[in-house]
Amino acid sequence: MNNRSRIIIIIFIFCICGISLAAEEQAEELKIITKTINITTYVGPSPAKLTSKQGTTVVWVNNLSEPVEILFLDKKVVLACGSSVNFFVGKDGAYESAKIPFGGTASLCFLEKGEYNYLVKSSSTFYPVKDKTQFRATVIIN
């Protein structure tokens, strides 16, 4: 085997290794992270403080017997990935929650790092609510 053949074989091996490493890196980027927050009567959002990575989809499950809304307080969500459920982009360009009926869900994918404080409050749009339930919670994206 001459030097030229050896060089071609070595280059071929490096190419195969490079393709394998690139595929592994791409597979790592495609990891889907989903976190669930259950909203219950006495506890409110559980967990009340959720910490995760960029690209995490947070799913809120309304286990209350009344519809609720999720309102972001200080830091607003202006950039999200995928298709949100029961969220829409408001007049100010930030995501706002629609009314989440009892037994319903809402989801939002967080792309930007930050601490998102939010309020879960009962909504009387569908049904009259005697006592307005309100809970505070936080999503932290690192």
Secondary structure, DSSP 8 states (H G I E B T S, - for coil): --HHHHHHHHHHHHHHHHHHHHHHHHHHHT--EEEEEEEETTTEEESSEEEE-TTEEEEEEE-SSS-EEEEE-SS----B-S--BSEEE-TTSSEEE--B-TT-EEEEEE-S-EEEEEEEEE--SSS--SS--EEEEEEEE-
